[in-house]
Amino acid sequence: MGSAGDPLVTYGSYSSRALERGVPTAVGVDSSSNMKIIFRSGGVTESQDSMARAAETTIRRFAMQSAARELLPREGVAKCMRAGHPRDDGTWGVDVLYAPLKAAAHFGGLQCCKSVWHCPVCAAKISERRRVELAEGLESWLTFTAGERRRTLLVTFTLAHERSDDLSLVFGALKRARALLVSGRAAVRFASDHGIAGMVRALELTHGLNGWHPHLHVLYFFNCEVPILSFETAIKERWSQCVSAAGRYASWEHGCDVRFSDSDISNYIAKWGKEPDWTTAHEMTKAVTKSGRRKGRTPMQLLADYLAGDTAAGALWLQYAINFKGERQLRWSNGFRERLGLSKEKSDEQIALEQEEIAVILSSLTTGAWRIVLANDARGELLEVASRGDPAQVEAFLTQLGAGAGSSYWNAF
């Protein structure tokens, strides 16, 4: 991430209770600062800069997860990475683990909400796995079709909307139109006429001056070279018909946009305030976590704005959370994953619960010590310290919080 429009970077002023108390993290930071990452004009290596940005990102995600908890107190996100569950031996506690292969830290022994729509922490993990899967699929397709003239296109579908439109109505119409587009005899005939081998569909949503703007990114894979102009005309006509049948309207100019995949994708992504070197895989899977400030605010931007004190943004995010719950972030057409040689698709729940195969325990916290971490809103800062893989630094941080092994609270619960 780390682009100028990214809310995880924009809201760098966030400060937890631990930071307000002056608890130092001493991980990749200036010795005179309490957690704030210092990006010096010189003398900082690329790896140090990357580590610092990753640490900032982790802290912001946990901060926004806390904001989501306020808005959805009865959903799983309210307990995600907060409430514990018993270990295999029946004991309770929270482990701080370090994965050397990725130089990253995570918690063990905690409940996970597994929601790609509600939780910034889970969304980051699930979206990244989906991106990797899509990148592997693209690579497999290019290998499979090497030496052949076959086309891949990125098509964006949307429909007309107004500021007064309720999200459930607009989103519902979009889903109905999409179902009509890919089902029935007309859909089979369209795919056959144009040599469509398979599709991958991703959901995206923004909110701007004209209200809610739900749209679909669909990656089309073709068995042959496709005349772009004739396909564009055909898909626009078919989409207009499907939207009309769903009770809405899609303009010829804006309802359907056809792009040449990676050759055009850099300009498309730059339009949304992201790095121009992102690949098609990033665009398809990172919609939940990216910022869309130029054309409206994405759900993550709305949540970040709520964290910064914008209650109206929180109300909008709540509408999104209610309507998108249960939706699939990425959907492959039937049989296409198998054709590309990809493994069986895992659910969001399975991905969220996965742990690194090789991880070492840096610290094991009792229930009482963990409560102190939660009371100080210091989960992100604790992981930032643990990402260096040094148990001594983790213990020093916990001691500053009053949750260290020598604290009177350590064995109090």
N, C-alpha and C positions, 0 to 999 in steps of 0.2 A: 504494500500500500504506500503510504507516505507521500501522496501527491498533495499539491497545494489545496485541493478541494476536499480532502479527506477529513471528516469530522474528528477522527482519532488524532489528527495533527492540529486541526483548527482550535480545539478546545484544550490547549496546553496549559491552561491556568488551573485545571482541576487539582484540588488538593484534598487528600483524605485526612481523617482525624489523626492518623499516625504522623503525617507530614506536618500538620499544624502543631503537633507536640514537639516537632524537631527531631524525629527519629530518623537517623541517617541510614541510607541503604548501602552506600559505599560500593556501588557496582557500576562501573563505567561512568562515573560522574565526577564533577569537579569536587575536590576535597572540601571546599567551603560551602557546598550546597547541600540541602536536605532533599535529595531525590531529583530535583530538577536537572534534566539532562542538559549539559552544556555542549553545544555544537560550536567548537572553536573554529576560527577562520583558517587556522593552520595547525599542523602537528597531529591531526586525527586521521587515522588510517581508515580505509573504506570499510574494513571489517568492524572497527570500533563504532563507526557511524551507523552501520547496519544493526549492530547489537543494541545501540542506544535507541534507535527508532523502534526496534522490536520490543524493547522494554517499555517504552512509552505506549506502544500499541496495546500491550497486555494490560497495563494499568487502566487505560481508557476503556477497554472492553469490560473489565470488571466494574468500572464506574457506571457505565451505561447499563450493565446487567442489573445493578442495584436500582437504577431508574426504572427499568422494566418491571422489577419486583414491586415497586410502588404502584405502578399502573395495573398490574395483573397479580394481585395478592393471592388469588385462588388458583393460579395456573402453576405449572411445574417450574417455571423460571423463578418463582418466589423462593424455591428451596434449592435450586441448582447451584452446586458448588458451595453450599452453605450447610445443609442438613446431612448428617452422616448415615451410614448403614454399617451393619456388623461385618467384621472381617471373616475370613474363612474359619478362623478358630473361635468365633463367637465374641471376641473382644471388640470394643469400640475405640475409635481414635482416627486421627487424620495423618496420613503420611505425606511428606514433601519429597517428591521423587525427581531425580535428574536423569535424563536420557542423553548419554554421551554422544551418540551418533548424530543427534540433531542439536546438541548443545542447548537443550530446552528443558524446562521444568514443568511439572504438573502435580496435581493433588491426587491422592488415593484415599479411598474410604468415604467418598462423598457422593451424594445423589446427583444425578445428571438429568436435566429436563429433556434433552435430545431434540430441541426445537430449532429448526433452521430459521423460523420466522420470528420467534419471540426473544431468543437469547443471543446476544452478540458473541458470547463465548462459544456456545455450541455452533452457531452459524459459521464462525470462522473455520472451525475444524471440518464441518460437513462440506462447506463450499469448496475448501481447498481439495478435499478428496474428490469431489465431483469434477473439479477442474483438472485434476490429474487423470481421472478416468477419461474425460473428453479429449485431453491432449494425447493420451494413448490411442484413443479411437481414431483421431485425425492422423496420427503417425502410421497406424495400421492401414488406414485407407490409402494413404500415399504410397506405402510399400506395396499394398495389394494391387494398386492401379499403376505402378511404375511403368513408364513407357507408353501408357495409353492416354488418350485424350478424354479425360472425364472431368466434370465440373463440380465444384462445391460452391454453394451460394448461401449467404446469410440474409434471411428475409425477416423483417419486423412487421408485425400486425398490430393494429390498434383500431379504434373507432372514435367517432365524434363524441365529445363530452362537454359539459358546462360546469361552472363553479357550483351550481345548486344541485347537481346530480349526486345522489347517494352512492357511495362506493359499492354497496351490495348490488345495486341495479346495473351499474356500468360493468363491474367485474363479472356479474352473472351473465350479461349479454355477450361479453367477450368469450366466456367459456362455452356458451351455447353456439356461437358462431364458429369457434375452433372445432367443436365436436362435429358440426355439419361439414366443415372443410375436410375432415379426415375420415369420414364414415360414409357408408352407402356406395351404391354403384357408381355415382358420379365421381367420387373420390378415387375409386379403383381405376376407372377409365382415365382420369386426369394423370394419375401416377404412371400408368402404362404408356399413355401418349407422350409423356415427357421423359420417360426413362428414369424415374425416381427410384433409387435403390434403398434409401432410408432417410430418416429424419431424427433430429434431436431438438426438443422444445424446452425453452427456459422461460420462466415468468419474471416480469419486472414491473415495478410500480413507482410512480413519482406523484407528488402533489404540488401544483403550481398555481398560477394566476387563473387558469381555467379549470381548477378543481383537480379531481383524481384522474390520473392518466395511466391506467393499466395497459400493458402491452406484452406481446410475445416475441421472443427471438427464436427463430426456427432455422436450424442449420440443415440445408438440403444437400444430399449426396446423390449424384446422378451417374447412371451407367454409361453415359456418353457425353460428348461435348454438346452443350445446349445453347441455341441461339438466345442470347440474353434478352433482346428486345421482345421477341415473340413470347418467351416465357413470362416476362414481366407483365405484358398485356394480359396474358391468360390468367395469371395468378391474381392480378388486380381485379379482373372481372369476376372471378370465382369468389374472392373474398368479399367483394361488394354484395354479391348475391347472398352469401351466408350471413353477413351482418344484417342485411335487410330482413332475411327470414327470422333472425333473432330479435327483430323489433327495433333495430337501431340503424344508424347511418354511418358509412365510412366514405370519406372523400377519395377521389381518384389520386390526388396528389399526396395526401398524408396517411391514408388508411393502410397502405402497404408499401414498404420500402425494400428494394432489392439491392444487395451489395455483393461485390466480388470476393467475399470472404477475406483472407489475409491480405490480399492486395489493396483492399479498401478499408480494412478494419481499423488501421491506425488513425485515420481521419475521423472515423465514426466515434471511436473511444475518446479521442481528444476533444470532440464536441461536448462530451459529458464531463470534462474536467479531469480526465485520467491520463496516465502516462501514455504517450503515443506508441510505445514499443510493446504494449500489451498484445497478446495473441488472441485469436478467436476463442480459445478455451477460457481465457480470463473473462472476456465479455459475456460469455454464455453463463458462467457460474458465479460471478462475483456481484451480481445485481443487488443482492440483499445487503452487502456490506459497503458498496461504493457510494460516493456522494454524487448527486445530480443537481447541484446548486444552480447551474446555468439554465437548465430547463425545468427546474422544480426540485423539490427535496425528496430524496429517497427515504424509506422507513428508518434507516440508520441515521440519516441527517435529522429527521424529526425527533428521534430519541435523544440525539446529542443536543438539540436545541432545548428539549424539555429539561435535560440535565443542567443546562445553562440558565434555566429559569423561565422558559417560554411555555406556559401552561396550555396555550392553544395548540402548540405542537404536540404536546402530550395527548390531548384529546384526539387529534388526528391520528397519531400513532396507535391509539387504542382501537380506532375504527379499522385500521389496517390489520392489527393483530387478531381481531375477531373474525374478519373476513378471510384471511389467508390461512388460518389454522387448519391443518389437515391437508393442504394442497401439496402437490409434489413440486419440488424446485426444478428438477430436470427429468424429462421423460424421453426415453428412446422408443422409436417405432418397433413394433413386434419383430423379433428375430434379428434385428440389426446388430445388436451387441455380439450375438453369437457369430454372425457373419464376419465381424471384425476380429474375432478371436479373443474378446474380452471375457473376463471371469464373470460369474453370476453377480448381478447387481445387488449390493447391500443396501439395506434400508437406512434411513437417517439414524434410527435408534442404534443399529449395529455399528455404524461409523462413530457415533458420539461416544459409545462405550468402549471402543478400542483403546488399548494402552500400548505404549512402546514395549516391544519384546524385551529389550535390554534397558533396565532402569535401576538406579541405585537409590536407596533411601537415605536422604540427607538428614531428616529429622522425623520423629514420630510424636505427634502432639496429642495430649489427652483432651478429653472433651472440654475441660476447663480452660486449657491453653488456647484451644480453637475458639472458644467464646470470646476470649480477649482479642484475638485477631479480628473476629467479626465486629466486635464493639469498636475497634479502631479503624474499621473499614480498610483493612490492610492486606487483603488477599492478593491483589495485583502486585503490590510492593514486595510481598513475601516471595512470590514467584519470580519477580525481577531479581531479587537477591539470589535465589536458588538457581537461576539460570547460569550462574558461574560455576556451579558444581562444587562449591566449597562449604562443607558442613559448618566450619568455624564462623563464616560470615552469616549463615542462616541462624546459628545460635546467638550471635551478637545482635542481630536484628530482633529476634524474639525476646532477648533479654531487655533491650531498649523498650519493647512494648510492655514488659512485665509478664511475659509468657515463657521466659526461658526456663531451662532445667533447674536453675537455682532459685526461681521465683517461688514465693509461698503459695501462689495459685496453682503451680504445676501439678501438685498431688491433691489439690483441694476437691477434685471431682472424680 
